[in-house]
Amino acid sequence: MKKTTFALYFGNRGFFPGELVASAREKMVKVCEENGYDYLIMDESLTRYGAIETIEEGRLYAKFLEEHKGEYDGIILCLPNFGDENGASVALKDVDVPILIQAIPDDMNKMDFAHRADTLAGKLAICNVLRQMKVKYTLTKEMCVDPLSDSFKEDLRLFAGTCRVVTGMRKFNVGAIGARTTAFKTVRFDEIAFQSKRVNIETIDMTMVFDLMDAADPVLMEAKKQKLLEIADFGTWPAIKLENLARLGVAIDKLIEDYDLQAIAIRCCNELQLRYGIAPCVLLGELNERGIAAACELDVTNAVMMRAMGLAANWPVVLLDVNNNYNDDMNKGIFFHCGPAPISMMEGKGTIEQHLMFKKSYGDGSGVGINVGELIKGDVTVGSFKTEDGDLCAFVTEGKFTNDEIPEEFFGMGVVFEKENANEMFNYMARKGYRHHAAITKGNYAESVREAFDNYLGYKIDLI
């Protein structure tokens, strides 16, 4: 889990009381420390009250940001009083990270000239100037909000997620390992549309994977075996199954290193079954646990969505099928996949089994490697991604995984998903042409992803 760092900015306008700035600095440092965020704050002695007002002070802050470039994920622009647009326009003109604009509310018992702050008006003014400059910014839920309030703590949680998504998605590489299985036309995508947003796709033939597997270093294979045994019980399967999975894991790690990949999507059938007798599911879970977004069925677009969701939540992600109705309940459905979940999305260690579809098609023992266990319960964020007409498109929503029972004979790893009018979400997916895959992570981070995609990255996204 990456600790998020904010650069703190405090605005000022000369005829307002300076003690408001001192109080704001103290509160903002406190809320960052108490909620687990790192922060950068300019030396208070460099400007009047340690705030930014004049053009010269704006230059000092711009220099401060440049000196610390790469050390902060976002900026919190705090307005203890009205704030001056001149200083802000100079200080923030070259900013390339998200900015959260927060205004401290006036106290109705202190509305005399000596105490009044006028931050609502000041926030409107600052936002107007930043918009003129084409500088992107994020708003707090409440127009004026105290830094120590629960509302602002929630603003910070979601803003931190947005910052992580923007930082991690501005430029990265996805490995498309193997060709799309011809029957899976649902996972087609527009590589040039991705490149227009600086998402680079590296295509890698399965023959390269096989060569790397055959030449795998025994020391690395042994380490990979031990890692797999930590997350799954292999039972009585022949040792060759674990060995071949370790070979594949070492090969994928080599590709990740050689191509500097932050996400992968792999062709998971049928060569791996016919040649090595394995299914790669448990390896995808192991990769996702490490923060490498890993999708099966060569679903490149949802590997991208998985990366975004993992960054937002600072938590591993799983790709599941939106798979079954749940009786006649319009608020529920069954999500399923063979067994690619990271252990942080499971209720403990899983059990290695064989893929029944591969067993039926290619024979007993042909697809060993699905990691079957119980998925976590509670609040989840769900999203999916596609390319369409040159655009990058997504939707994101929230719901929960429940303890509702699924029949024992249900194959693979299934869980009941619940949200108000889930049936309408399924209809939305069908109407908009989304595939049956969804990226899922723990917690409520839909707004973090929406804000990053829509406001900062220029993707099309619906919050449903």
C-alpha positions as CSV (number, residue, x, y, z in Angstrom):
1,M,0.0,0.0,0.0
2,K,1.4,3.4,-1.1
3,K,1.2,6.3,1.3
4,T,-0.3,9.3,-0.4
5,T,1.5,12.6,-0.1
6,F,-0.1,16.1,-0.4
7,A,1.5,19.4,-1.0
8,L,-0.3,22.0,1.2
9,Y,-1.2,25.4,-0.1
10,F,-2.7,28.2,2.0
11,G,-4.3,31.2,0.3
12,N,-4.4,34.7,1.9
13,R,-5.8,38.2,1.1
14,G,-4.1,41.0,3.0
15,F,-7.0,42.7,4.8
16,F,-8.3,39.5,6.4
17,P,-7.1,38.4,9.8
18,G,-3.8,36.5,9.7
19,E,-4.6,34.2,12.6
20,L,-7.0,32.4,10.3
21,V,-4.0,31.1,8.3
22,A,-2.1,29.9,11.4
23,S,-5.2,28.0,12.5
24,A,-5.7,26.5,9.1
25,R,-2.0,25.3,8.8
26,E,-2.4,23.6,12.2
27,K,-5.6,21.9,11.3
28,M,-4.5,20.7,7.9
29,V,-1.3,19.2,9.3
30,K,-3.3,17.5,12.0
31,V,-5.9,15.9,9.6
32,C,-3.1,14.6,7.4
33,E,-1.2,13.0,10.2
34,E,-4.3,11.5,11.9
35,N,-5.5,9.9,8.7
36,G,-2.2,8.5,7.5
37,Y,-1.2,10.9,4.7
38,D,2.2,12.4,4.3
39,Y,2.4,16.1,3.5
40,L,4.8,18.8,2.2
41,I,4.4,22.3,3.6
42,M,6.4,25.4,2.7
43,D,8.4,27.1,5.5
44,E,6.1,29.5,7.3
45,S,8.8,32.1,7.4
46,L,9.1,32.4,3.6
47,T,5.8,34.4,3.2
48,R,3.5,36.4,5.3
49,Y,1.7,34.0,7.6
50,G,3.1,31.1,5.6
51,A,0.4,31.7,2.9
52,I,0.4,32.7,-0.7
53,E,-1.0,36.1,-1.7
54,T,1.3,38.1,-4.0
55,I,2.8,37.2,-7.4
56,E,6.2,37.0,-5.7
57,E,4.8,34.6,-3.1
58,G,3.2,32.6,-5.9
59,R,6.6,32.3,-7.6
60,L,8.1,31.0,-4.3
61,Y,5.4,28.3,-4.1
62,A,5.9,27.3,-7.7
63,K,9.6,26.9,-6.9
64,F,8.7,24.8,-3.9
65,L,6.6,22.5,-6.0
66,E,9.4,22.2,-8.6
67,E,12.0,21.3,-6.0
68,H,9.7,18.5,-4.7
69,K,8.4,17.3,-8.1
70,G,7.6,13.6,-8.0
71,E,7.3,13.6,-4.2
72,Y,3.6,14.6,-3.9
73,D,0.5,13.1,-5.5
74,G,-1.9,16.0,-5.2
75,I,-2.2,19.5,-3.8
76,I,-4.7,20.7,-1.1
77,L,-5.5,24.3,-1.7
78,C,-6.8,25.6,1.6
79,L,-8.6,28.9,1.8
80,P,-8.5,30.2,5.5
81,N,-9.9,33.5,4.1
82,F,-11.0,34.8,0.7
83,G,-7.5,34.2,-0.8
84,D,-5.8,36.1,-3.6
85,E,-6.1,35.0,-7.3
86,N,-2.8,36.5,-8.3
87,G,-0.7,34.4,-6.1
88,A,-2.7,31.3,-6.9
89,S,-2.5,31.8,-10.7
90,V,1.3,32.1,-10.6
91,A,1.8,29.3,-8.0
92,L,-0.3,26.7,-9.8
93,K,-0.1,27.5,-13.5
94,D,2.2,24.5,-14.2
95,V,0.7,22.0,-11.9
96,D,0.1,18.5,-13.3
97,V,-1.4,16.7,-10.3
98,P,-5.0,16.9,-8.9
99,I,-5.9,19.9,-6.7
100,L,-8.5,19.8,-3.9
101,I,-9.9,23.2,-3.2
102,Q,-11.1,23.5,0.5
103,A,-12.6,26.6,2.1
104,I,-12.8,27.0,5.9
105,P,-16.4,28.0,6.8
106,D,-17.2,31.3,8.5
107,D,-18.4,31.2,12.1
108,M,-21.8,32.9,12.3
109,N,-20.8,34.2,15.8
110,K,-17.8,35.9,14.3
111,M,-19.0,37.9,11.3
112,D,-17.6,41.3,12.2
113,F,-14.8,42.7,10.0
114,A,-12.1,41.5,12.4
115,H,-13.1,37.9,12.0
116,R,-15.1,37.3,8.8
117,A,-13.3,35.2,6.2
118,D,-15.6,35.3,3.1
119,T,-14.2,31.9,1.9
120,L,-17.2,30.9,-0.1
121,A,-16.8,33.9,-2.3
122,G,-13.0,33.3,-2.4
123,K,-13.5,29.7,-3.5
124,L,-15.7,30.8,-6.3
125,A,-13.0,33.3,-7.4
126,I,-10.1,30.8,-7.2
127,C,-12.1,28.2,-9.2
128,N,-13.0,30.8,-11.8
129,V,-9.3,31.7,-12.3
130,L,-8.1,28.2,-12.4
131,R,-10.7,27.3,-15.0
132,Q,-9.7,30.2,-17.1
133,M,-6.1,28.8,-17.0
134,K,-7.4,25.3,-17.9
135,V,-6.0,24.0,-14.6
136,K,-8.1,21.0,-13.3
137,Y,-9.3,20.9,-9.7
138,T,-11.5,18.9,-7.4
139,L,-14.2,20.2,-5.0
140,T,-15.1,19.1,-1.5
141,K,-18.6,17.8,-1.0
142,E,-19.5,20.7,1.2
143,M,-18.7,24.1,-0.3
144,C,-17.1,25.2,2.9
145,V,-15.9,22.6,5.3
146,D,-13.8,22.4,8.4
147,P,-10.5,20.4,8.0
148,L,-11.2,18.4,11.1
149,S,-14.8,17.4,10.2
150,D,-15.8,13.9,9.2
151,S,-17.0,15.3,5.8
152,F,-13.5,16.6,5.0
153,K,-11.9,13.3,6.1
154,E,-14.1,11.6,3.5
155,D,-13.2,14.2,0.9
156,L,-9.5,13.4,1.6
157,R,-10.1,9.7,1.4
158,L,-11.7,10.0,-2.0
159,F,-9.2,12.7,-3.2
160,A,-6.3,10.4,-2.2
161,G,-7.8,7.7,-4.4
162,T,-8.2,10.1,-7.3
163,C,-4.6,11.2,-6.9
164,R,-3.3,7.7,-7.0
165,V,-5.3,6.9,-10.1
166,V,-4.1,10.0,-12.0
167,T,-0.5,9.5,-11.0
168,G,-0.6,5.8,-12.0
169,M,-2.6,6.1,-15.2
170,R,-1.0,9.1,-16.9
171,K,1.6,6.8,-18.6
172,F,1.9,3.0,-18.2
173,N,2.4,-0.2,-20.1
174,V,0.1,-3.2,-20.5
175,G,1.2,-6.6,-21.8
176,A,-1.2,-8.4,-24.1
177,I,0.2,-11.9,-23.8
178,G,-1.0,-14.1,-26.6
179,A,-3.6,-13.5,-29.3
180,R,-7.3,-13.1,-28.6
181,T,-9.0,-16.4,-28.7
182,T,-11.1,-16.1,-31.9
183,A,-14.3,-17.0,-30.2
184,F,-13.9,-14.2,-27.6
185,K,-14.9,-11.3,-29.8
186,T,-16.2,-9.5,-26.7
187,V,-12.6,-8.6,-25.6
188,R,-11.6,-6.7,-28.8
189,F,-10.2,-3.3,-28.2
190,D,-8.7,-0.2,-30.0
191,E,-5.0,-0.1,-29.3
192,I,-4.6,3.4,-30.9
193,A,-7.3,4.8,-28.6
194,F,-5.2,3.7,-25.7
195,Q,-2.1,5.1,-27.1
196,S,-3.8,8.5,-27.5
197,K,-4.0,8.6,-23.7
198,R,-0.4,7.4,-23.2
199,V,-1.5,3.8,-22.4
200,N,1.0,1.7,-24.3
201,I,0.1,-1.9,-25.3
202,E,3.0,-4.4,-25.7
203,T,1.8,-7.5,-27.7
204,I,3.7,-10.7,-26.8
205,D,3.3,-14.0,-28.6
206,M,2.7,-17.2,-26.7
207,T,5.7,-18.8,-28.3
208,M,7.9,-16.4,-26.4
209,V,6.1,-17.4,-23.2
210,F,6.8,-21.1,-23.9
211,D,10.5,-20.4,-24.6
212,L,10.8,-18.5,-21.3
213,M,9.0,-21.3,-19.5
214,D,11.2,-24.0,-20.9
215,A,14.3,-21.9,-19.9
216,A,13.1,-20.9,-16.4
217,D,15.8,-20.5,-13.8
218,P,15.4,-23.3,-11.2
219,V,16.1,-20.9,-8.3
220,L,13.4,-18.5,-9.4
221,M,11.1,-21.5,-9.9
222,E,11.6,-22.7,-6.4
223,A,10.8,-19.2,-5.0
224,K,7.7,-19.1,-7.1
225,K,6.6,-22.5,-5.9
226,Q,6.9,-21.3,-2.3
227,K,4.9,-18.2,-3.0
228,L,2.1,-20.2,-4.6
229,L,2.0,-22.6,-1.7
230,E,1.5,-19.6,0.7
231,I,-1.7,-18.7,-1.0
232,A,-3.2,-22.0,-2.1
233,D,-3.3,-25.6,-1.0
234,F,-2.2,-27.9,-3.9
235,G,-3.5,-31.0,-2.3
236,T,-2.5,-34.3,-4.1
237,W,-2.0,-32.9,-7.5
238,P,1.1,-34.2,-9.2
239,A,4.2,-32.1,-8.5
240,I,4.5,-31.3,-12.3
241,K,1.5,-29.1,-12.0
242,L,3.1,-26.8,-9.4
243,E,6.3,-26.9,-11.4
244,N,4.6,-25.9,-14.6
245,L,2.7,-23.1,-12.9
246,A,6.0,-21.9,-11.4
247,R,7.6,-21.9,-14.8
248,L,4.7,-19.8,-16.2
249,G,5.0,-17.4,-13.2
250,V,8.7,-17.0,-13.8
251,A,8.1,-16.4,-17.5
252,I,5.5,-13.7,-16.8
253,D,7.7,-12.0,-14.3
254,K,10.5,-11.9,-16.9
255,L,8.1,-10.2,-19.4
256,I,7.0,-7.7,-16.8
257,E,10.6,-6.8,-16.1
258,D,11.7,-6.7,-19.7
259,Y,8.8,-4.6,-21.0
260,D,8.2,-2.6,-17.8
261,L,4.6,-3.7,-17.5
262,Q,2.2,-2.4,-14.9
263,A,-0.7,-4.6,-16.1
264,I,-1.1,-7.7,-18.2
265,A,-3.9,-9.6,-19.9
266,I,-3.2,-13.2,-20.9
267,R,-4.6,-15.7,-23.3
268,C,-5.5,-18.5,-20.9
269,C,-6.6,-21.3,-23.2
270,N,-6.0,-23.6,-24.9
271,E,-2.3,-23.9,-25.4
272,L,-1.4,-23.9,-21.7
273,Q,-3.8,-26.8,-21.1
274,L,-2.7,-28.9,-24.1
275,R,1.0,-28.3,-23.6
276,Y,1.5,-27.9,-19.8
277,G,-1.8,-29.2,-18.3
278,I,-2.4,-26.0,-16.3
279,A,-4.7,-23.0,-15.9
280,P,-3.0,-19.7,-15.0
281,C,-5.7,-18.5,-12.5
282,V,-3.7,-18.8,-9.3
283,L,-0.9,-16.8,-10.9
284,L,-3.2,-14.0,-11.8
285,G,-4.2,-13.8,-8.2
286,E,-0.6,-13.7,-7.1
287,L,0.2,-10.9,-9.6
288,N,-2.8,-8.8,-8.5
289,E,-1.8,-9.3,-4.9
290,R,1.5,-7.6,-5.8
291,G,-0.2,-4.7,-7.5
292,I,0.3,-5.9,-11.1
293,A,-3.2,-5.8,-12.6
294,A,-3.7,-9.2,-14.3
295,A,-6.7,-10.1,-16.4
296,C,-7.5,-13.4,-18.1
297,E,-9.1,-14.1,-21.5
298,L,-6.9,-11.3,-23.0
299,D,-9.2,-8.7,-21.6
300,V,-6.8,-5.7,-22.0
301,T,-9.4,-3.1,-21.4
302,N,-10.4,-4.5,-18.0
303,A,-6.7,-4.9,-17.1
304,V,-6.6,-1.2,-17.4
305,M,-9.8,-0.9,-15.2
306,M,-8.2,-3.2,-12.7
307,R,-5.2,-1.0,-12.5
308,A,-7.3,2.1,-11.9
309,M,-9.4,0.4,-9.2
310,G,-6.4,-0.9,-7.4
311,L,-4.8,2.5,-7.4
312,A,-8.0,4.2,-6.1
313,A,-8.5,1.7,-3.3
314,N,-4.8,1.0,-2.6
315,W,-5.9,-2.6,-2.5
316,P,-5.7,-5.7,-4.8
317,V,-8.4,-6.2,-7.4
318,V,-10.1,-9.3,-8.9
319,L,-11.7,-9.7,-12.3
320,L,-15.0,-11.5,-12.2
321,D,-17.8,-12.5,-14.6
322,V,-21.1,-10.8,-14.1
323,N,-22.6,-14.2,-14.5
324,N,-26.0,-15.2,-13.1
325,N,-29.3,-13.9,-11.9
326,Y,-30.1,-14.6,-8.2
327,N,-33.6,-16.1,-8.2
328,D,-36.0,-13.2,-9.1
329,D,-34.3,-10.6,-6.9
330,M,-33.8,-7.5,-8.9
331,N,-31.2,-6.2,-6.4
332,K,-28.8,-9.1,-6.7
333,G,-26.8,-11.2,-9.1
334,I,-24.0,-13.8,-8.9
335,F,-20.4,-12.8,-9.8
336,F,-18.1,-15.7,-10.7
337,H,-14.8,-16.7,-12.0
338,C,-12.7,-19.8,-12.1
339,G,-10.3,-18.8,-9.4
340,P,-8.0,-15.7,-10.1
341,A,-8.6,-13.8,-6.9
342,P,-5.7,-12.3,-4.9
343,I,-5.6,-13.5,-1.3
344,S,-6.6,-10.1,0.0
345,M,-9.9,-10.5,-1.8
346,M,-10.4,-13.9,-0.3
347,E,-11.4,-15.2,3.2
348,G,-8.0,-16.9,3.5
349,K,-6.1,-19.5,1.6
350,G,-7.7,-21.2,-1.4
351,T,-7.5,-24.7,-2.8
352,I,-6.1,-25.6,-6.2
353,E,-8.6,-27.5,-8.4
354,Q,-8.9,-28.2,-12.1
355,H,-11.0,-26.2,-14.5
356,L,-14.0,-28.3,-15.3
357,M,-14.5,-26.7,-18.7
358,F,-10.9,-27.8,-19.7
359,K,-11.5,-31.2,-18.2
360,K,-14.5,-31.6,-20.4
361,S,-12.8,-30.4,-23.5
362,Y,-9.2,-31.7,-23.1
363,G,-9.3,-34.5,-20.5
364,D,-8.8,-35.0,-16.8
365,G,-6.0,-33.0,-15.3
366,S,-5.6,-30.7,-18.3
367,G,-6.4,-27.4,-16.5
368,V,-5.0,-27.5,-12.9
369,G,-4.5,-24.1,-11.4
370,I,-7.8,-22.5,-10.5
371,N,-7.7,-21.3,-6.9
372,V,-11.0,-21.9,-5.3
373,G,-12.0,-20.2,-2.1
374,E,-14.4,-17.8,-0.5
375,L,-14.5,-14.2,-1.6
376,I,-14.6,-11.4,1.0
377,K,-17.9,-9.9,2.0
378,G,-18.9,-6.3,2.5
379,D,-18.7,-3.1,0.5
380,V,-17.1,-3.3,-3.0
381,T,-16.4,-1.0,-5.9
382,V,-17.2,-2.5,-9.3
383,G,-16.3,-1.2,-12.8
384,S,-15.7,-2.2,-16.4
385,F,-13.9,-0.7,-19.4
386,K,-14.2,-0.7,-23.2
387,T,-12.9,1.2,-26.2
388,E,-15.6,2.6,-28.6
389,D,-15.3,4.9,-31.6
390,G,-11.9,6.0,-30.6
391,D,-12.9,6.8,-27.0
392,L,-11.9,5.1,-23.7
393,C,-15.1,4.4,-21.9
394,A,-16.0,3.0,-18.4
395,F,-18.6,2.7,-15.8
396,V,-18.2,2.4,-12.0
397,T,-20.6,1.7,-9.2
398,E,-20.7,0.4,-5.6
399,G,-22.5,-2.4,-3.9
400,K,-21.6,-5.3,-1.6
401,F,-20.8,-8.9,-1.6
402,T,-23.3,-10.8,0.7
403,N,-23.4,-14.0,2.6
404,D,-26.3,-15.3,0.5
405,E,-25.9,-19.0,-0.3
406,I,-24.9,-20.3,-3.7
407,P,-25.6,-24.0,-4.5
408,E,-22.7,-26.3,-3.5
409,E,-22.4,-27.7,-7.0
410,F,-21.6,-24.2,-8.4
411,F,-18.3,-24.4,-10.2
412,G,-15.4,-22.1,-9.4
413,M,-15.5,-19.1,-7.2
414,G,-18.9,-17.3,-6.9
415,V,-20.4,-14.6,-4.7
416,V,-23.7,-12.8,-4.5
417,F,-23.5,-9.1,-5.4
418,E,-26.1,-6.7,-4.2
419,K,-26.9,-3.1,-5.0
420,E,-30.2,-1.2,-5.2
421,N,-31.7,-2.1,-8.6
422,A,-28.8,-4.2,-9.7
423,N,-31.0,-5.4,-12.6
424,E,-30.8,-1.9,-14.0
425,M,-27.0,-2.0,-13.9
426,F,-27.1,-5.3,-15.9
427,N,-29.4,-3.6,-18.4
428,Y,-27.1,-0.7,-18.6
429,M,-24.2,-3.0,-19.4
430,A,-26.2,-4.7,-22.1
431,R,-27.4,-1.4,-23.6
432,K,-24.0,0.2,-23.6
433,G,-22.2,-2.9,-25.0
434,Y,-20.0,-3.7,-22.0
435,R,-18.6,-7.2,-21.7
436,H,-19.5,-9.6,-18.9
437,H,-16.3,-8.9,-17.0
438,A,-16.0,-6.5,-14.1
439,A,-13.1,-5.3,-12.0
440,I,-13.8,-5.4,-8.2
441,T,-12.0,-4.1,-5.2
442,K,-12.8,-3.7,-1.5
443,G,-14.4,-0.5,-0.2
444,N,-16.2,2.5,-1.7
445,Y,-14.0,4.3,-4.3
446,A,-16.3,4.8,-7.2
447,E,-16.1,8.6,-6.9
448,S,-12.3,8.5,-6.8
449,V,-12.2,6.6,-10.1
450,R,-15.0,8.8,-11.7
451,E,-13.2,12.0,-10.8
452,A,-9.9,10.8,-12.1
453,F,-11.2,9.5,-15.4
454,D,-13.6,12.3,-16.1
455,N,-11.9,15.4,-14.7
456,Y,-8.2,14.6,-15.1
457,L,-7.6,11.8,-17.6
458,G,-10.2,12.6,-20.3
459,Y,-11.9,9.2,-20.3
460,K,-15.7,8.8,-20.7
461,I,-17.2,7.4,-17.5
462,D,-20.6,6.8,-16.0
463,L,-21.3,6.6,-12.3
464,I,-24.3,4.3,-11.9
